[in-house]
Amino acid sequence: MAYATYTTNALVCGTFDRNTADRSYLLFTREAGMLYADARSAREERSRQRYSLQDFTLVRVSLVKGKGGWKVGSIQALRNFYHEATDQAARGSVVSVFRLLRRFFKGEEPAPELFDYIVQAVEKLAIKQPERALLQMLVQVHILTELGYVDNQLLPSTLQNRTLASLDTTNYSETDERTIEKLYVQAVSASHL
């Protein structure tokens, strides 16, 4: 019986060692959502997958759905956002977005718009930003809104239905900043995750 192969872009959100040389990867894929995929002998030095499947990497991956779950086929690393980050604060922002994604996105449910938004957000957070803390909070609240943890109607009007390119951190008052931070804290505490 032949198994279907799916080729998609994915973000490597976590790695887990298994057995002697095997490794499982938590991948946020554009077409299939969040899933675990196994790679045989990925921890061996001769493995080609070893260097492509590092945390915080955007990859082009071929996945095979078998009886026991997903398996990693061929892989091509496109970019590693952690290594591209310009300074320590930028690396912290990249890690923060990946942690949020790993914590709140569950299941194999396609979310191509969210995937594209997260890739753009991490690209923007990986470079030097004057208002990094506010931008990071805006990105996180937007992700939580897309996942259904924050009601879009409660967001300040300056943030509702905005794209990442149109976000300007200078347009937010202190009241807006406090509202955004409050929404984030409420979403995290209400989720029980």
Buried (B, 14 or more C-beta within 10 A) or exposed (E): EEEEEBEBBBBBBBBEEEEEBBBBBBBBBBBBBBBEBBBBBBBEEEBEBBEBBBBBBBBBBBBBBEEEEBBBBEBEBEBBBBEBBEEEBBBEBBBBBBEBBBEBBEEEEEBEEBBEBBBBBBBBBBEEBEBBEBBBBBBBBBBBBBBEBBEEEBBBEBBEEBEBEEBEBEEBEEEBBEBBBEBBEBBBEEEEE
